[in-house]
Amino acid sequence: MFNKRILIKIFIIILAIFAALEAAGYYIGRRSISKAGITTEGKYNKISSEALMARNSILRQKLKNLTPDKIYIVIDTGMNRLYLKKGNMVIHEAVVSSGSGNILKDPTGNRQWVFDTPTGEYTVKSKSIAPAWTKPDWAFIEEGEEIPKDPSKRVEKGVLGEYALGFGNGYFIHGTLYTRMLGRNVSHGCIRVGDKDLKTVFTAAAIGTRIYIF
Amino acid sequence: MIIILRLIFFLIALIAVPSFADNDKEIHIRETRILEEELKISRKPDIYFIFNLKEKMIYIRARGVSLKEMQIKESGCWGKPVPVNTYQVIKKSAFVEPERELIKPGESKKNENYKVDAFELTDMPSRYTLVLENGIVIYVKPSSEGIVSGITNVSYSSVILLTRPVLILWNMLKGNPYTAIDIVLSENDARAIYWSLTEKSNTIIYTP
């Protein structure tokens, strides 16, 4: 009976301490944020609101000027969509296949490849019709084949479709034989596009056309 | 009586006008800071994220070009105010993190029914935590759609409500900066952020 009473008392004390801590934490947490509006950046305090507004519109214009005035390409690797855009307008939309994100390890060495599509801003660096694919080492390793010493044995025709747009580091926007996989992340990092859409993108894009990938 | 009323209105105006003006100036200063920060990070070719809690929007951008815009359904902030700045993502963590498949060499040739097990958007979690520089932690969760996600959200909120005040107190006593930001998004948008945002991604946070 005595022990039970003590236990209840200890429990109540612990509960009270926890409640007090909760209340203090809650008060501090909420109070700090409500004071957020009061803090101002020192160097701007002497500038008038009108001058700040003028400065902001200049900065906004500078940012706006960064948007290409010509056609550009946006690729959403999560949704597997390619958008051909001019300004804020979408001119053409295509279902694509981007990087699978899978990992390949070289069983004979320390090399490893992660098949992600790179993100960020790129430009079209090359345009080719009826491109041939020069198979890199990983393509042989993935298929369990020996890596050839003769470079001519690496060249494979017809697998990249009718056109290819290179955007650096061996990455391309190209055609595919696996059209039923469009809309899924199955490539080795390149962007696979269906024949009809590829022709539209190839015709619209020039060397230097910007590509934004996310 | 009228004179007294006029005097009261005059006093209210005296107090109110500078405070509105200060508030306006504060908004302009914060806008200047956001634009300056964005111009700074848009010099690099990487994608970056703007969490605009004031407008309840998240923007994925590169070089100032808006690539995707997402609506924040609900948001809330706790702890130290966040100055407008660029913050790098240190870590993203989820209860169940998606795993990448390891390709077995030669498997695609041996097996005729070989299927590519892709690492896709639908594999991404919609409930996760983003740890940023300066003690900023963003808690992302999906909006409640159906009984299961509703119950999960209520349980999650209860745990947060119990642990967060203690965390705030603990960090304050240790002298560590700590700001918790709660964001509720649609399930797809939550997954899209997890997909696109990587460790070391740059973010700009604009709190209300």
Interface residues (C-beta under 8 A of the other chain):
Chain A: L21 E22 A23 A24 G25 Y26 I28 G29 R30 S32 I33 K35 A36 G37 I38 T39 T40 E41 Y44 S49 L52 M53 R55 N56 L59 R60 K62 L63 K64 L66 T67 P68 Y72 V74 D76 T77 G78 M79 N88 S100 G101 N102 I103 L104 K105 P107 V114 T119 G120 E121 Y122 I141 E142 E143 G144 E145 M181 R184 N185 V186 Y212 I213 F214
Chain B: A21 N23 D24 K25 E26 H28 I29 E31 T32 R33 L35 E36 E38 L39 S42 P45 D46 I47 I60 A62 R63 G64 V65 S66 L67 K68 C77 W78 G79 K80 P81 V82 P83 R100 E101 L102 I103 P105 G106 E107 S108 K109 K110 V116 D117 A118 F119 E120 L121 M124 L162 R164 P165 V166 L167 I168 L169 M172 A180 R191 A192 W195 S196 T198 T207
